[in-house]
Amino acid sequence: MANKLLRYSLGSDVIIYGVRCTIGFLVGYQLYLAFPEYELYWTIISILLVISPEEKDSRKLSVERFKSNLIGSSVGLVCFLLPVPEVVMMMTGIVLSIAICHLFNLMNVARTAVVALIIVLIHEQSTMTYWAALERFLSVTLGCLIGLYVTVLTSNIIQYLRKKSKLENE
């Protein structure tokens, strides 16, 4: 019975995605609690953006989402330097992020780049410094790294458990 449950769990994209998101969230949340002086809720969002709900090609998709997050957040840092209104910054950044994703054949994850861009550029305060944008860039990058690490680590564990559970029944 336990082996049957294990085999079902290891074959379910929904269960695997739920476990990955839970692990990623818990890691991000612990960082958020440990460093309250930083805006690490952006890290949690980025972790969840990188993790893929499909088990098939999850590593590839996570790497592509990682790249697109870096594209969007980097474009956001550059656009932040433009002496234009925030809305013009964002529109310019959206177009640039999409163009760069197209250039690197990452159009299937371009929306992730746009989300990362908006995270870096959005202003809650009346004044925002370049350091705040840089802090958001670093938060997004940290989240991407954690999400990618969770995906790779759980993929390795799942592959090991799949091999082991199949061997035990034969």
Buried (B, 14 or more C-beta within 10 A) or exposed (E): EEEEEBBEBBEEEEEBBEBBBEBBBEBBBEBBEEEEEBBBBBBBBBBBBBBBEEBEEBBEBBBBBBBBBBBBBBBBBBBBEEEEEBEEBBEBBBEBBBEBBEEBEBEEBBBBBBBBBBBBBEEEEEEBEEEBBBBBBBBBBBBBBBBBBBBBEBBEEBEEBBEEBEEEEE
